Structure formats: structure tokens, C-alpha cells
């Protein structure tokens, strides 16, 4: 379709970079304004329910919009990696658990920390850099053999790799997931305006799929079929920063750069920009460990809480739902462990800990 647009100044891959920047700008602004983060939705805290409402409102919009685009025939996922007939169950489950633990240690999923990097949070910026390094090492570096070995344990799903192949079909499953998520979001106590912004954020997912899979489709200069995702995108960004004279910019690098810029604009306009750093060596070590776990785990799981958890589940991929479930489970276990450790080492009531500001 891209050739039919008659845009001679840019090739399809170059246009994909611009599209990634624009998508990232919108995501950065909306995520900064809504506090969008899965970790806040699943760990103990006073804002857990409103944060869950924000995340689920985005999920409802992402699923509805993506499946509407599929129903219109604009895009299809039959050949996408999310629909692989052989599910690398061990890699996805273990990777999701590791990612969930990591985002508790760093007090934010990687998309949230990318947004916070644009608001002056140096803790988040270091996590993003270490995360990108760990992801790159897992994709094509020293950790790649471990990824390949873990990926050998598979379960054959065939057509059942998508919920659309199950009784009821895509329409029933999409309607059920979307309606359920929206119902919980509306009862979460989150302000209506914030839920509306979260829904707009969710609609960026189908926009990304349609943009790369239809609008920018070019037989002679192909563009990868993708949407919002921060694991591979962060690795691509780091790789480009170190080898810009050898490799071109990509959609993923544009997405990360746009997200940083969008968050910066949003924070400055709302006067929320402020420099923040680490408080102790122990905190630094915890964040570095969490970043490495997220980078390795997110690559094994096939994406982060946005790449697999939002964009992936919107495709009705069983693998994406498994990854998301494992991330939630890992986060819950890690949070309970931290609560138990804090309570056992203090004179306060058991099961409590000193409050920490959300990242």
C-alpha cells in the first residue's frame, strides 16, 4: 500500500522510523499523564485499583481496536511469531516470571521506566540502559545460547495458538476480554478522564499494527509487522547507538526516542520534571539486578508488559497471555517476598513496610 501513497521522499523503512517517533510521542505523553504501568496494578499499594483500571482500560481498547482491524481485513496475524504453532512454553513462562520479579525490584515495568527517564529520573534511565544491554545480549550476544536452549522445550498448539481458533471465535473472545476489562476499569475508582486517556493509549496498539502491516506495507522494501513494544525496541536502539554508521534507524529506535521526547514534553508542561537519583548503594544494586532480569526475561517471554502484555494479547495470542500471566505471577511473588522481608526486619506490625513512592 505504501507505494500507492506516492511518497517519494522516504522509503517504507524510513517512513516507519517517522511513524515510530510519532507513535512514541503519543505513548510518552499518554503514559506520563495516566501513570500507565502494570507493576502498579498488581503489587500492594494504595493506588493499586486505580492503576489496574488504567491498565485494563488500555487493554480493552487495544483488543477491540486490533480485532476490529482484523475483522475489516486490514491486517492478519496468521504468520506472525505470536501465532507460532510450537509454543516455547519454558522460555515464555520462565521469562515472564523473571520479568515480573525484575519490575518489582526496579519499581516499574520497562515502558514505565522509559517514560520516567524522560521526566528526569536517573534511576529509570540506568535501568533502561542495562535492560537494553541485557536484551541485546540475549537476542544476539553472549546470552543467546541460553535463549535458544530454553526455547527448545515446546508444546504443539497448532491452530490453537490463537484464542480465535477456540469455540466462539475471535469476536466472542475479543468481546469477552474487552468487556470484562472495561467493567473492572469502570469500577476501579480511577477518574473518568484518566480512563479515557488510557483508552486512547490502548488504541495506539491497533494503530501500530495497521500502520506497519497495511499503510507501510511494501513488497520491494519490507517493514517488520509490529506495534508498541519495548524489549526488542530498546535493544535495537542500543545497537544503533553503537553502530549507527553500519545499520539504519528502525521503527523500534524511533518508538523509544519518541517515548522519551513525549514524556519530557508532558512532564515539562505539567511542571512534573525533576532530577532524581539513587538513595543508597543497596538500592542501586537492586535496580541493576531487576534491569538484567527484565532484559533477559522479556526477551525469553517474547516481549515486555506492553510488547507481549498489551500488543500481544490484543492479537489473541495464547503465548502472549501466558507471558502476561507469568509476569503478573512473578511480580506478586516478588512483592510478597519484599513485604515479608521488610516486616521481619522491623518492629512494626507483620505484613507492613515503609511506603515507597511509585515509580
C-alpha positions as CSV (number, residue, x, y, z in Angstrom):
1,X,0.0,0.0,0.0
2,X,2.9,2.4,0.7
3,X,3.8,2.7,-2.9
4,X,0.2,3.8,-3.7
5,X,0.7,6.8,-1.3
6,X,3.2,8.3,-3.7
7,X,5.6,9.5,-1.1
8,X,8.9,9.7,-3.0
9,X,11.0,11.4,-0.3
10,X,11.0,8.5,2.1
11,X,11.3,4.7,1.6
12,X,9.0,2.5,3.6
13,X,11.6,1.7,6.3
14,X,12.4,5.4,6.6
15,X,8.7,6.2,6.9
16,X,8.5,3.5,9.6
17,X,11.1,5.4,11.7
18,X,9.0,8.6,11.5
19,X,5.9,6.6,12.3
20,X,7.7,5.1,15.3
21,X,8.6,8.5,16.6
22,X,5.1,9.8,16.3
23,X,3.6,6.7,18.0
24,X,6.2,7.0,20.7
25,X,5.4,10.7,21.2
26,X,1.8,9.9,21.8
27,X,2.6,7.0,24.1
28,X,5.0,9.1,26.1
29,X,2.5,11.8,26.7
30,X,-0.4,9.5,27.5
31,X,1.6,7.1,29.7
32,X,3.1,10.0,31.6
33,X,-0.3,11.6,32.2
34,X,-2.0,8.4,33.2
35,X,0.8,6.7,35.2
36,X,0.4,3.7,33.0
37,X,2.3,0.7,34.5
38,X,1.4,-3.0,35.1
39,X,3.5,-3.2,38.2
40,X,1.4,-0.6,40.0
41,X,-1.6,-2.7,39.0
42,X,-0.6,-5.9,40.7
43,X,1.5,-5.1,43.8
44,X,0.3,-3.9,47.2
45,X,-0.3,-0.2,47.4
46,X,-3.0,2.5,47.9
47,X,-3.2,3.2,44.1
48,X,-3.4,-0.4,43.0
49,X,-7.1,-0.4,42.0
50,X,-7.0,2.9,40.0
51,X,-3.7,1.8,38.4
52,X,-5.3,-1.5,37.4
53,X,-8.3,0.4,36.0
54,X,-6.0,2.5,33.8
55,X,-4.1,-0.6,32.5
56,X,-7.3,-2.6,31.8
57,X,-9.0,0.4,30.0
58,X,-6.0,0.4,27.7
59,X,-6.2,-3.4,27.3
60,X,-9.9,-3.2,26.4
61,X,-9.3,-0.5,23.7
62,X,-6.2,-2.4,22.3
63,X,-8.1,-5.7,22.0
64,X,-11.2,-4.0,20.5
65,X,-9.3,-1.9,18.0
66,X,-6.9,-4.7,16.9
67,X,-9.7,-7.2,16.4
68,X,-11.8,-4.7,14.5
69,X,-8.9,-4.1,12.1
70,X,-8.6,-7.9,11.7
71,X,-12.3,-8.2,11.0
72,X,-12.1,-5.4,8.4
73,X,-9.4,-7.4,6.6
74,X,-6.7,-4.7,7.1
75,X,-4.3,-6.9,9.0
76,X,-3.9,-10.6,9.9
77,X,-1.6,-12.5,12.3
78,X,-1.6,-16.0,10.9
79,X,2.1,-15.7,10.0
80,X,3.2,-13.6,13.0
81,X,5.6,-15.0,15.6
82,X,2.8,-14.7,18.2
83,X,0.9,-17.4,16.4
84,X,3.7,-19.9,16.1
85,X,2.3,-23.4,16.3
86,X,5.1,-24.6,18.6
87,X,4.9,-22.7,21.8
88,X,8.3,-22.4,23.7
89,X,6.5,-22.8,26.9
90,X,9.5,-23.0,29.2
91,X,11.1,-19.8,27.8
92,X,7.9,-17.9,27.9
93,X,6.8,-18.9,31.4
94,X,10.3,-18.5,32.9
95,X,10.9,-15.3,31.1
96,X,7.6,-13.8,32.2
97,X,8.4,-14.8,35.8
98,X,11.8,-13.2,35.6
99,X,10.4,-10.0,34.1
100,X,7.8,-9.8,36.8
101,X,10.4,-10.1,39.6
102,X,12.6,-7.6,37.8
103,X,9.9,-4.9,37.5
104,X,9.2,-5.2,41.2
105,X,12.9,-4.8,42.0
106,X,13.1,-1.7,39.8
107,X,9.6,-0.4,40.9
108,X,8.4,-0.1,37.3
109,X,8.0,-2.1,34.1
110,X,10.3,-1.1,31.3
111,X,7.8,1.0,29.5
112,X,7.1,3.0,32.7
113,X,10.8,3.4,33.3
114,X,11.3,4.7,29.7
115,X,8.7,7.3,30.4
116,X,10.2,8.2,33.7
117,X,13.6,8.6,32.1
118,X,12.1,11.5,30.1
119,X,10.9,13.1,33.4
120,X,14.4,13.4,34.9
121,X,14.6,10.1,36.7
122,X,18.2,8.9,36.5
123,X,17.4,5.7,38.3
124,X,15.0,4.8,35.5
125,X,17.5,5.9,32.8
126,X,20.1,3.5,34.2
127,X,17.6,0.7,34.3
128,X,16.6,1.3,30.6
129,X,20.3,1.2,29.6
130,X,21.1,-2.0,31.5
131,X,17.8,-3.6,30.3
132,X,18.7,-2.8,26.7
133,X,22.1,-4.3,27.1
134,X,20.7,-7.5,28.6
135,X,18.1,-7.8,25.9
136,X,20.7,-7.3,23.2
137,X,22.9,-9.9,24.8
138,X,20.0,-12.3,24.8
139,X,19.0,-11.7,21.2
140,X,22.4,-11.8,19.6
141,X,25.1,-11.8,22.2
142,X,26.6,-14.0,25.0
143,X,23.1,-14.9,26.4
144,X,21.7,-16.1,23.0
145,X,22.7,-19.8,23.6
146,X,20.7,-19.8,26.8
147,X,17.7,-18.4,25.0
148,X,18.0,-21.0,22.2
149,X,18.4,-23.8,24.7
150,X,15.3,-22.8,26.8
151,X,13.3,-22.3,23.6
152,X,13.8,-26.0,22.7
153,X,11.1,-27.1,25.2
154,X,7.9,-26.6,23.2
155,X,4.3,-27.5,23.3
156,X,2.5,-28.1,20.0
157,X,-0.6,-25.9,19.7
158,X,-1.2,-25.8,16.0
159,X,-4.2,-23.6,15.2
160,X,-4.9,-23.2,19.0
161,X,-2.0,-20.8,19.2
162,X,-4.8,-18.1,18.9
163,X,-7.9,-17.8,21.0
164,X,-9.7,-17.1,17.7
165,X,-9.3,-20.8,16.9
166,X,-11.2,-21.9,20.0
167,X,-15.0,-22.2,20.3
168,X,-16.7,-18.8,19.8
169,X,-14.0,-17.4,17.5
170,X,-12.3,-14.1,17.6
171,X,-15.4,-12.0,18.0
172,X,-16.6,-13.8,21.2
173,X,-13.2,-13.9,22.8
174,X,-12.4,-10.3,22.0
175,X,-15.8,-9.1,23.2
176,X,-15.4,-11.1,26.4
177,X,-11.9,-9.9,27.2
178,X,-12.7,-6.3,26.2
179,X,-16.0,-6.1,28.1
180,X,-14.5,-7.8,31.2
181,X,-11.5,-5.4,31.3
182,X,-13.7,-2.4,30.8
183,X,-16.1,-3.4,33.5
184,X,-13.3,-3.8,36.0
185,X,-11.8,-0.5,34.9
186,X,-15.0,1.4,35.4
187,X,-15.3,0.1,39.0
188,X,-11.6,0.8,39.8
189,X,-12.1,4.3,41.2
190,X,-9.9,5.8,38.5
191,X,-11.1,9.2,37.3
192,X,-13.1,9.1,34.1
193,X,-10.7,11.4,32.3
194,X,-7.7,9.2,33.1
195,X,-9.6,6.1,31.9
196,X,-10.3,8.0,28.6
197,X,-6.7,8.8,28.2
198,X,-5.8,5.2,29.0
199,X,-8.2,4.0,26.3
200,X,-6.6,6.4,23.8
201,X,-3.2,4.9,24.8
202,X,-4.6,1.4,24.1
203,X,-5.8,2.5,20.6
204,X,-2.1,3.2,19.7
205,X,-1.7,-0.6,19.6
206,X,-4.0,-1.2,16.6
207,X,-2.7,2.0,15.1
208,X,0.8,0.5,15.2
209,X,-0.4,-2.8,13.8
210,X,-2.3,-1.2,10.9
211,X,0.5,1.3,10.3
212,X,3.2,-1.3,9.9
213,X,1.1,-4.1,8.5
214,X,-1.0,-2.1,6.0
215,X,-0.1,1.5,5.4
216,X,3.7,0.9,5.3
217,X,3.4,-2.4,3.5
218,X,5.8,-2.6,0.6
219,X,6.7,-5.7,-1.3
220,X,10.0,-4.3,-2.5
221,X,11.2,-2.7,0.7
222,X,9.5,-4.6,3.6
223,X,8.9,-3.2,7.1
224,X,8.5,-5.5,10.1
225,X,4.9,-6.0,11.2
226,X,4.9,-4.7,14.8
227,X,3.3,-2.3,17.2
228,X,4.1,-0.9,20.7
229,X,7.0,-3.0,22.2
230,X,10.0,-2.0,24.3
231,X,12.2,-5.1,24.6
232,X,13.4,-5.5,21.0
233,X,13.0,-1.7,20.5
234,X,15.4,-1.0,23.4
235,X,17.9,-3.5,22.1
236,X,17.6,-2.0,18.6
237,X,18.1,1.5,19.9
238,X,21.3,0.5,21.9
239,X,22.6,-1.4,18.8
240,X,22.0,1.6,16.6
241,X,23.7,4.0,19.1
242,X,26.8,1.8,18.9
243,X,26.8,1.1,15.2
244,X,25.0,4.0,13.6
245,X,27.3,4.1,10.6
246,X,26.6,0.4,9.8
247,X,22.9,0.0,10.4
248,X,19.9,2.2,9.7
249,X,17.4,3.6,12.2
250,X,14.4,1.4,12.8
251,X,10.8,1.7,13.9
252,X,11.8,0.4,17.4
253,X,14.5,3.1,17.8
254,X,12.0,5.7,16.7
255,X,9.5,4.4,19.2
256,X,11.9,4.7,22.1
257,X,13.1,8.1,21.1
258,X,9.6,9.4,20.6
259,X,8.5,8.0,24.0
260,X,11.4,9.8,25.8
261,X,10.5,13.0,24.0
262,X,6.8,12.7,24.6
263,X,7.3,12.1,28.3
264,X,9.7,15.0,28.5
265,X,7.1,17.4,26.9
266,X,4.3,16.1,29.1
267,X,6.4,16.4,32.3
268,X,7.7,19.9,31.5
269,X,4.2,21.2,30.5
270,X,2.7,19.9,33.8
271,X,5.8,21.0,35.8
272,X,6.5,17.4,36.9
273,X,10.1,17.3,35.6
274,X,12.6,16.9,38.3
275,X,16.0,15.2,38.7
276,X,16.1,12.1,40.8
277,X,18.8,9.6,41.6
278,X,19.7,6.7,43.8
279,X,19.5,6.9,47.6
280,X,22.0,4.1,48.5
281,X,24.3,1.5,47.0
282,X,21.9,-1.2,48.0
283,X,19.1,0.5,46.0
284,X,21.5,0.7,43.0
285,X,22.3,-3.0,43.2
286,X,18.6,-3.9,43.4
287,X,17.7,-1.8,40.3
288,X,20.6,-3.2,38.3
289,X,19.6,-6.8,39.2
290,X,16.0,-6.0,38.2
291,X,17.0,-4.4,34.9
292,X,19.1,-7.5,34.0
293,X,16.2,-9.8,34.9
294,X,13.7,-7.8,32.8
295,X,16.1,-7.7,29.8
296,X,16.7,-11.4,29.8
297,X,13.2,-12.4,30.8
298,X,11.4,-10.0,28.5
299,X,13.4,-11.5,25.5
300,X,12.5,-15.0,26.6
301,X,8.9,-14.2,27.1
302,X,8.6,-12.6,23.6
303,X,8.1,-9.0,24.9
304,X,7.5,-6.8,27.9
305,X,4.3,-5.8,29.6
306,X,3.5,-3.7,26.6
307,X,5.0,-5.8,23.8
308,X,3.5,-9.1,24.9
309,X,1.1,-7.9,27.6
310,X,-0.7,-5.2,25.6
311,X,0.2,-5.5,21.9
312,X,0.5,-9.3,22.1
313,X,-2.7,-10.1,23.9
314,X,-4.6,-7.8,21.5
315,X,-3.8,-10.4,18.8
316,X,-5.5,-13.1,21.0
317,X,-2.2,-15.0,21.1
318,X,-2.1,-17.8,23.7
319,X,1.7,-17.2,24.1
320,X,1.1,-13.6,24.9
321,X,-1.5,-14.4,27.5
322,X,0.9,-16.9,29.1
323,X,3.7,-14.3,29.2
324,X,1.4,-11.8,30.8
325,X,0.1,-14.2,33.4
326,X,3.7,-15.2,34.2
327,X,4.7,-11.6,34.6
328,X,1.8,-10.9,37.0
329,X,2.7,-14.1,39.0
330,X,6.4,-13.1,39.2
331,X,5.5,-9.6,40.4
332,X,3.1,-10.8,43.0
333,X,5.6,-13.4,44.4
334,X,8.4,-10.8,44.5
335,X,6.2,-8.2,46.1
336,X,5.1,-10.6,48.8
337,X,8.7,-11.6,49.4
338,X,9.7,-7.9,49.8
339,X,6.8,-7.3,52.2
340,X,7.8,-10.4,54.3
341,X,11.4,-9.3,54.4
342,X,10.6,-5.8,55.4
343,X,8.2,-6.8,58.1
344,X,10.5,-9.4,59.6
345,X,13.3,-6.9,59.9
346,X,11.3,-4.2,61.6
347,X,9.4,-3.6,64.9
348,X,6.3,-2.7,63.0
349,X,3.2,-5.0,62.5
350,X,3.9,-8.0,60.4
351,X,2.9,-7.7,56.8
352,X,3.6,-4.0,56.6
353,X,6.5,-2.0,55.2
354,X,7.5,1.6,55.0
355,X,5.8,3.1,52.0
356,X,7.7,3.9,48.8
357,X,6.7,6.3,46.1
358,X,5.6,4.6,42.9
359,X,8.0,4.9,40.0
